[in-house]
Amino acid sequence: MTPMRSANVFPPCVNAVIGACLGLALLGGCASVPQVSPSMGHASSAEAPQMVGPRGQLSAGKIAAKTAQLTTSAEDDALLRRHIAIEQGVAEGPLIIGQTTHLLRDGPTTFRATFAAISSARRLIDMEYFIFQDVESDGVRLGDLLVAKRGEGVTVNVIYDSVGSSSTSAAFLDRLRQAGVNLVEYNPVNPLKAKARYSVNDRDHRKILVIDGTSAIMGGVNLDTGYEVSAAGQSHDVDGKPTLRMRDTDIRIDGPAASQLEALFLAHWRAQHGAALEAPAPAAAGVSKGQDVVRIIGSSPAHAVPAYYVTLLSQIRSAQKSVTICAAFFVPTVDEMKALTAAARRGVDVRLLLPDHGDSPLSIAVGHSHYAELLAAGVKIYETHDLVLHSKTVTIDGVWSVIGSSNFDHRSVIFNDEVDAVVLGGQTAQDLEAMFADDQAAAQPVDAATWSRRPMRARLDEAYARIWQDWL
């Protein structure tokens, strides 16, 4: 199999570190996934939804009018109202209107948007990435661009994960420091460098870029040279061998939700005891012309029950028409399995797009161990091939969508700091469903009868992999 790397599992150069972490985890006790009762996130008609716009809290009448603008049929309007009520039940804050959102497909498209956004910065650039490397887009290197922005007087702050960015060039980081870029290494592997207490398994899996506090790019795409594409349409070479194309998804958000992402960034900066930052000049005043409704969810192992996990389960449990999930890593929890199979059995069209191979064979094996149960319940499974699937998206009932860094696995629930954007309305859901249909057409459907005849060796591998699922 061609070597690959992903943001969910760690780069090859730190495999020994991860092996040690697994050993320490076993010695220290087993991490556990929190249970989410069906009552959590229950849509209560007694609790009116809250939405905040550029001018503050919206009235019930304006919320109703706003909701009607986001769909094109009475059926979809009713579904959207239901999902908004569910969001209200699990939200730690109100939904925010006034966004303009745009989906970004794959690395090259995201890199162009990222470099353009950085180039447009006038006062502040905040970046937080699991993998942070000196990537290139259209002949421009990230390091050159960031140094140039510092020369213009723009403040640049960067958080990078110690494990995810373990292969990042020290010369690249030193150059940024010398140019005045503020850097924080999240949860350093070297305990002598740590400024905060943490478990070595706790990683910053977020991918966030915020420009001037008003626009942002986030999702699954790392600043990883593995996304760079050659003229032949393949990613960069590893040991002289071309790697497979990376399939991923990001979203650009212009509007007040960007300030929520900036708040998450600053919370991490303070928790990691980053250098004191100068107070930036306030963002230019103005009213966003966007219409999208967005909720930003920052999850952390510090939370007893991560907010995204509750949100996802609540929405799947309430699905009435369709659920489409693109999952780079599929290691479902007990509650997620119950939610998916129950939805399929009540007639919901549940579709999963999953990788047929990856750089984490254990994760693939755990996912495979669940196929028979899912297929028996009526879930449709499609496996990709000839690419590296790294996208993490969900659409439900054609009106609720999420794009972010959270995988459909235990690690994203137990260990990782993640960030996800919920987008309510028909247009984003339709765009994601169109992407899904395109990927599905190129994927291989998994047939229940054929799957039941897989070799015994595969079944034994699956049973072994289940032992490690809480760390995958």
C-alpha positions as CSV (number, residue, x, y, z in Angstrom):
1,M,0.0,0.0,0.0
2,T,1.3,3.5,-0.9
3,P,2.4,5.4,2.2
4,M,-0.2,8.0,3.4
5,R,-0.6,10.3,6.3
6,S,-3.6,11.8,7.9
7,A,-4.6,14.2,10.6
8,N,-6.4,11.6,12.7
9,V,-3.4,9.2,13.1
10,F,0.1,10.4,13.7
11,P,2.9,10.8,11.2
12,P,5.1,7.8,10.7
13,C,8.1,9.4,12.4
14,V,6.2,9.3,15.7
15,N,4.8,5.8,15.6
16,A,7.1,4.9,18.5
17,V,5.7,7.7,20.5
18,I,2.2,6.5,19.9
19,G,3.0,3.0,20.8
20,A,4.4,4.2,24.1
21,C,1.2,6.3,24.6
22,L,-1.0,3.2,24.1
23,G,1.1,1.3,26.6
24,L,0.8,4.1,29.1
25,A,-2.9,4.3,28.5
26,L,-3.3,0.6,29.2
27,L,-1.3,0.9,32.4
28,G,-3.2,4.0,33.5
29,G,-6.7,2.7,32.9
30,C,-9.0,2.7,29.9
31,A,-10.6,5.9,28.6
32,S,-14.3,5.7,28.1
33,V,-16.8,7.3,25.8
34,P,-19.6,9.2,27.7
35,Q,-23.1,7.9,27.3
36,V,-25.6,10.3,25.8
37,S,-29.2,9.6,26.8
38,P,-32.0,10.1,24.3
39,S,-33.3,13.0,26.5
40,M,-30.1,15.0,25.8
41,G,-30.8,17.4,22.9
42,H,-34.5,16.6,23.0
43,A,-36.4,19.1,20.9
44,S,-38.8,20.9,23.2
45,S,-41.5,23.0,21.8
46,A,-41.7,24.9,25.1
47,E,-38.2,26.3,24.5
48,A,-38.2,28.9,21.7
49,P,-35.1,28.8,19.5
50,Q,-32.6,31.7,19.9
51,M,-30.9,33.4,17.0
52,V,-28.5,36.4,17.1
53,G,-28.0,38.7,14.2
54,P,-25.7,41.7,13.7
55,R,-28.0,43.8,15.7
56,G,-28.6,41.4,18.5
57,Q,-31.3,38.8,19.5
58,L,-34.0,38.2,16.9
59,S,-37.7,38.2,17.8
60,A,-39.8,35.0,17.4
61,G,-41.4,36.6,14.3
62,K,-38.0,37.3,12.7
63,I,-36.8,33.8,13.5
64,A,-39.8,32.3,11.7
65,A,-39.3,34.6,8.7
66,K,-35.6,33.8,8.6
67,T,-36.3,30.0,8.8
68,A,-38.7,30.2,5.9
69,Q,-36.0,31.9,3.7
70,L,-33.6,28.9,4.2
71,T,-35.8,26.3,2.5
72,T,-37.9,25.9,-0.7
73,S,-40.8,23.7,0.5
74,A,-43.2,23.4,3.4
75,E,-41.8,19.9,4.1
76,D,-38.2,21.2,4.3
77,D,-39.3,24.1,6.4
78,A,-40.9,21.8,9.0
79,L,-37.7,19.6,9.0
80,L,-35.5,22.7,9.5
81,R,-37.6,23.9,12.4
82,R,-37.3,20.6,14.0
83,H,-33.5,20.6,13.6
84,I,-33.3,24.1,14.9
85,A,-35.2,23.1,18.0
86,I,-32.7,20.2,18.5
87,E,-29.8,22.7,18.2
88,Q,-31.5,24.8,20.8
89,G,-31.6,21.8,23.1
90,V,-27.9,21.1,22.9
91,A,-26.5,24.6,22.3
92,E,-24.3,26.4,24.7
93,G,-25.2,29.6,22.9
94,P,-27.6,30.9,20.3
95,L,-27.4,30.3,16.5
96,I,-25.8,33.1,14.6
97,I,-27.3,34.5,11.4
98,G,-25.7,36.8,8.9
99,Q,-23.0,34.5,7.5
100,T,-21.8,34.0,4.0
101,T,-20.5,30.4,3.6
102,H,-18.6,28.7,0.8
103,L,-17.6,25.1,0.6
104,L,-14.0,24.3,-0.4
105,R,-13.3,20.9,-2.0
106,D,-9.9,19.3,-1.5
107,G,-6.4,20.7,-0.7
108,P,-5.5,22.8,-3.7
109,T,-8.8,24.7,-3.6
110,T,-8.5,25.2,0.1
111,F,-4.9,26.3,-0.1
112,R,-5.8,29.0,-2.8
113,A,-8.6,30.3,-0.5
114,T,-6.3,30.2,2.5
115,F,-3.5,32.1,0.8
116,A,-5.9,34.6,-0.6
117,A,-7.4,35.2,2.8
118,I,-4.0,35.6,4.4
119,S,-3.0,38.1,1.7
120,S,-6.2,40.1,2.4
121,A,-5.4,40.5,6.2
122,R,-5.0,44.0,7.4
123,R,-4.5,43.6,11.1
124,L,-4.6,40.0,12.5
125,I,-4.1,36.4,11.4
126,D,-4.9,33.6,13.8
127,M,-3.9,30.0,12.7
128,E,-4.5,26.7,14.6
129,Y,-3.5,23.5,12.9
130,F,-2.8,19.9,13.8
131,I,-0.3,19.7,10.9
132,F,1.4,23.1,10.2
133,Q,4.0,22.9,7.4
134,D,5.5,25.3,4.8
135,V,3.0,24.4,2.1
136,E,3.0,25.9,-1.4
137,S,0.1,27.2,-3.4
138,D,0.5,28.4,-7.0
139,G,4.2,28.9,-6.6
140,V,4.0,30.8,-3.3
141,R,5.2,29.4,0.0
142,L,3.3,29.9,3.2
143,G,6.5,31.0,5.1
144,D,7.2,33.7,2.5
145,L,3.6,34.9,2.7
146,L,3.5,35.1,6.5
147,V,6.8,36.8,6.8
148,A,5.6,39.4,4.2
149,K,2.4,40.0,6.2
150,R,4.5,40.6,9.3
151,G,6.5,43.1,7.3
152,E,3.2,44.9,6.6
153,G,2.6,45.1,10.4
154,V,0.0,42.4,10.5
155,T,0.0,40.4,13.7
156,V,0.4,36.6,13.1
157,N,-0.4,34.1,15.8
158,V,0.0,30.3,15.3
159,I,-0.9,27.3,17.4
160,Y,0.4,23.9,16.0
161,D,0.1,20.5,17.6
162,S,3.3,19.0,18.8
163,V,2.6,15.5,17.5
164,G,0.8,16.4,14.3
165,S,3.6,18.8,13.3
166,S,6.5,16.7,14.5
167,S,7.9,16.5,11.0
168,T,7.6,20.3,10.4
169,S,11.0,21.9,9.5
170,A,12.6,23.6,12.5
171,A,14.1,26.1,10.1
172,F,10.6,27.0,9.0
173,L,9.5,27.7,12.5
174,D,12.7,29.5,13.4
175,R,12.2,31.8,10.4
176,L,8.7,32.7,11.5
177,R,9.8,33.4,15.0
178,Q,12.6,35.7,13.8
179,A,10.1,37.6,11.7
180,G,7.9,38.2,14.7
181,V,5.3,35.5,14.3
182,N,3.9,34.4,17.7
183,L,4.1,30.5,18.0
184,V,2.6,28.1,20.5
185,E,3.4,24.4,20.4
186,Y,0.3,22.6,21.7
187,N,0.9,20.0,24.4
188,P,4.6,19.4,23.6
189,V,5.7,15.8,23.4
190,N,8.8,16.8,25.4
191,P,7.5,17.3,28.9
192,L,10.3,19.7,29.7
193,K,8.8,22.1,27.2
194,A,5.2,21.8,28.5
195,K,3.7,24.9,30.2
196,A,0.3,23.2,31.1
197,R,-0.6,19.8,32.5
198,Y,-2.0,17.4,30.0
199,S,-2.2,13.8,28.9
200,V,0.1,12.9,25.9
201,N,-3.0,11.6,24.2
202,D,-4.7,15.0,24.3
203,R,-4.1,16.5,20.9
204,D,-5.2,19.7,19.1
205,H,-6.9,18.3,16.0
206,R,-8.4,21.6,14.9
207,K,-7.8,23.4,11.6
208,I,-8.7,27.1,11.9
209,L,-7.7,30.3,10.1
210,V,-9.3,33.5,11.2
211,I,-8.6,36.8,9.4
212,D,-9.2,40.1,11.1
213,G,-11.8,38.5,13.3
214,T,-14.4,38.7,10.5
215,S,-13.7,35.8,8.1
216,A,-12.5,32.2,8.7
217,I,-11.6,28.9,7.0
218,M,-12.0,25.6,8.8
219,G,-12.7,22.0,8.3
220,G,-10.5,18.9,7.7
221,V,-7.7,20.3,5.6
222,N,-4.3,20.6,7.3
223,L,-1.5,22.8,6.1
224,D,0.2,19.6,5.0
225,T,2.4,19.2,2.0
226,G,0.5,16.0,1.3
227,Y,-2.2,18.1,-0.2
228,E,0.0,19.7,-2.8
229,V,-0.8,18.4,-6.3
230,S,1.6,17.8,-9.1
231,A,0.9,18.3,-12.8
232,A,-0.1,14.6,-13.0
233,G,-2.8,15.2,-10.5
234,Q,-1.2,13.3,-7.6
235,S,0.0,14.5,-4.3
236,H,3.7,15.0,-3.4
237,D,6.2,12.2,-3.5
238,V,7.3,10.2,-0.6
239,D,10.6,8.3,-1.0
240,G,10.2,8.9,-4.8
241,K,6.8,7.3,-4.9
242,P,3.6,9.4,-5.7
243,T,1.0,9.3,-3.0
244,L,-2.7,9.1,-3.7
245,R,-4.9,12.2,-4.1
246,M,-6.3,13.6,-0.8
247,R,-10.1,14.0,-0.7
248,D,-11.1,16.6,1.9
249,T,-13.5,19.5,2.6
250,D,-13.3,22.9,4.3
251,I,-15.7,25.8,4.6
252,R,-15.1,29.5,4.4
253,I,-17.2,31.6,6.8
254,D,-17.6,35.4,6.4
255,G,-19.5,37.0,9.2
256,P,-19.9,37.2,13.0
257,A,-19.3,33.4,13.5
258,A,-15.6,34.1,12.7
259,S,-15.4,35.8,16.1
260,Q,-16.5,32.5,17.8
261,L,-13.6,30.7,16.1
262,E,-11.2,33.5,17.2
263,A,-12.5,33.1,20.8
264,L,-11.7,29.3,20.6
265,F,-8.3,30.1,19.4
266,L,-7.6,32.6,22.2
267,A,-8.9,30.2,24.8
268,H,-6.3,27.6,23.6
269,W,-3.6,30.3,23.5
270,R,-4.2,31.2,27.1
271,A,-4.5,27.6,28.3
272,Q,-1.1,26.8,26.7
273,H,0.4,29.9,28.4
274,G,1.2,31.6,25.1
275,A,3.0,35.0,25.1
276,A,0.8,37.9,26.0
277,L,-0.8,39.3,22.8
278,E,-1.3,42.9,22.1
279,A,-4.9,43.9,21.9
280,P,-5.8,44.1,18.2
281,A,-7.6,47.0,16.7
282,P,-11.3,46.4,16.7
283,A,-12.8,45.0,13.5
284,A,-14.4,47.4,11.1
285,A,-18.0,48.0,11.9
286,G,-20.6,46.9,9.4
287,V,-23.6,44.6,8.9
288,S,-23.0,41.3,7.2
289,K,-25.1,40.7,4.1
290,G,-25.0,36.9,4.4
291,Q,-28.0,34.8,5.1
292,D,-26.6,31.5,6.4
293,V,-27.2,30.4,10.0
294,V,-24.1,28.9,11.6
295,R,-23.2,27.4,15.0
296,I,-19.6,26.9,15.9
297,I,-18.8,23.9,18.2
298,G,-15.5,23.6,20.0
299,S,-15.1,20.3,21.7
300,S,-12.4,19.3,24.2
301,P,-11.5,16.3,26.4
302,A,-12.0,18.8,29.3
303,H,-15.7,18.6,28.6
304,A,-17.5,15.7,30.3
305,V,-19.6,15.2,27.2
306,P,-18.2,16.9,24.1
307,A,-20.8,19.3,22.6
308,Y,-20.3,18.0,19.1
309,Y,-20.9,14.4,20.1
310,V,-24.2,15.3,21.7
311,T,-25.2,17.4,18.7
312,L,-24.4,14.7,16.2
313,L,-26.2,11.9,18.1
314,S,-29.2,14.1,18.7
315,Q,-29.6,15.0,15.0
316,I,-29.1,11.4,13.8
317,R,-31.7,10.2,16.3
318,S,-34.1,12.8,15.1
319,A,-33.5,12.2,11.3
320,Q,-36.7,11.7,9.3
321,K,-35.6,11.5,5.7
322,S,-31.9,11.1,5.1
323,V,-28.4,10.9,6.7
324,T,-25.3,11.1,4.6
325,I,-21.9,10.8,6.4
326,C,-18.5,11.1,4.8
327,A,-16.1,9.7,7.5
328,A,-12.3,9.6,7.0
329,F,-12.1,7.4,10.1
330,F,-15.1,5.2,11.1
331,V,-14.7,3.8,14.6
332,P,-18.3,4.3,15.8
333,T,-19.3,4.3,19.5
334,V,-22.1,2.2,20.9
335,D,-24.5,5.1,20.8
336,E,-23.5,6.1,17.3
337,M,-24.1,2.5,16.1
338,K,-27.5,2.5,17.8
339,A,-28.4,5.8,16.2
340,L,-27.4,4.8,12.7
341,T,-29.1,1.4,12.7
342,A,-32.3,2.8,14.4
343,A,-32.5,5.5,11.8
344,A,-32.2,3.0,8.9
345,R,-34.8,0.7,10.4
346,R,-37.4,3.5,10.6
347,G,-37.0,4.1,6.9
348,V,-34.4,6.9,6.9
349,D,-32.0,6.7,3.9
350,V,-28.6,6.3,5.7
351,R,-25.5,6.4,3.5
352,L,-21.9,6.1,4.6
353,L,-18.9,7.0,2.5
354,L,-15.8,5.3,4.0
355,P,-12.2,4.6,3.0
356,D,-11.4,1.1,1.8
357,H,-7.8,1.4,3.1
358,G,-5.7,3.9,5.1
359,D,-2.7,4.6,7.2
360,S,-4.4,3.3,10.3
361,P,-5.2,-0.4,9.5
362,L,-6.7,-0.8,13.0
363,S,-9.2,1.9,12.3
364,I,-10.2,0.3,9.0
365,A,-10.6,-3.1,10.7
366,V,-12.8,-1.7,13.5
367,G,-15.0,0.0,10.9
368,H,-15.2,-3.3,9.0
369,S,-16.3,-5.1,12.1
370,H,-19.5,-3.1,12.1
371,Y,-20.5,-3.5,8.5
372,A,-22.6,-6.6,8.9
373,E,-24.8,-5.0,11.5
374,L,-25.1,-1.8,9.6
375,L,-26.0,-3.6,6.3
376,A,-28.5,-5.8,8.0
377,A,-30.3,-2.7,9.3
378,G,-30.4,-1.2,5.8
379,V,-27.5,1.3,6.0
380,K,-25.9,1.7,2.6
381,I,-22.0,1.7,2.6
382,Y,-19.7,2.9,-0.1
383,E,-16.0,2.5,0.0
384,T,-13.6,4.8,-1.8
385,H,-10.5,3.7,-3.7
386,D,-7.4,5.2,-5.3
387,L,-7.6,8.3,-3.0
388,V,-7.0,9.2,0.6
389,L,-10.4,10.0,2.2
390,H,-10.0,12.7,4.9
391,S,-13.2,14.6,4.7
392,K,-15.5,14.8,7.7
393,T,-19.0,16.0,6.7
394,V,-22.6,15.1,7.7
395,T,-25.9,16.1,6.2
396,I,-29.3,15.3,7.7
397,D,-32.8,15.6,6.1
398,G,-31.4,18.0,3.5
399,V,-31.4,20.9,5.9
400,W,-28.8,20.3,8.6
401,S,-25.1,20.1,7.8
402,V,-21.8,19.9,9.6
403,I,-18.2,20.4,8.3
404,G,-15.2,20.2,10.7
405,S,-12.3,18.3,12.1
406,S,-14.2,15.7,14.1
407,N,-13.9,12.1,12.9
408,F,-16.6,9.5,13.4
409,D,-14.4,7.8,16.0
410,H,-13.6,7.4,19.7
411,R,-10.5,9.6,19.6
412,S,-12.5,12.7,18.5
413,V,-14.8,12.1,21.5
414,I,-12.3,11.2,24.2
415,F,-8.9,12.8,23.4
416,N,-8.9,15.5,20.7
417,D,-9.7,19.2,20.7
418,E,-12.0,19.6,17.7
419,V,-13.9,22.3,15.9
420,D,-17.0,21.9,13.7
421,A,-19.4,24.3,12.0
422,V,-23.1,23.4,11.9
423,V,-24.9,25.1,9.0
424,L,-28.7,25.2,8.9
425,G,-30.5,25.6,5.6
426,G,-31.1,23.8,2.3
427,Q,-28.3,25.3,0.1
428,T,-25.3,24.0,2.0
429,A,-26.9,20.7,2.6
430,Q,-27.6,20.4,-1.2
431,D,-24.0,21.3,-2.0
432,L,-22.7,18.7,0.4
433,E,-25.1,16.1,-0.9
434,A,-24.0,16.8,-4.5
435,M,-20.3,16.3,-3.4
436,F,-21.4,13.1,-1.7
437,A,-23.2,11.9,-4.8
438,D,-20.1,12.6,-6.9
439,D,-17.9,10.7,-4.5
440,Q,-20.5,7.8,-4.2
441,A,-20.5,7.4,-8.0
442,A,-16.7,6.8,-7.9
443,A,-16.9,4.5,-4.9
444,Q,-17.7,0.8,-4.6
445,P,-20.9,-0.2,-2.9
446,V,-20.5,-2.9,-0.1
447,D,-22.8,-5.8,-0.8
448,A,-24.1,-7.7,2.3
449,A,-23.9,-11.1,0.7
450,T,-20.4,-10.6,-0.5
451,W,-19.3,-9.1,2.8
452,S,-20.6,-12.1,4.7
453,R,-18.1,-14.3,2.8
454,R,-15.0,-12.3,3.7
455,P,-12.1,-14.4,5.0
456,M,-11.8,-15.6,8.6
457,R,-8.4,-13.9,8.8
458,A,-10.2,-10.5,8.2
459,R,-12.7,-11.3,11.0
460,L,-9.9,-12.1,13.4
461,D,-8.1,-8.8,12.5
462,E,-11.4,-7.0,13.2
463,A,-11.8,-8.6,16.6
464,Y,-8.2,-7.7,17.5
465,A,-8.7,-4.1,16.4
466,R,-11.7,-3.7,18.6
467,I,-9.4,-3.9,21.6
468,W,-7.8,-0.6,20.6
469,Q,-10.8,1.3,19.5
470,D,-10.9,3.8,22.4
471,W,-7.5,5.1,21.1
472,L,-8.4,5.2,17.4
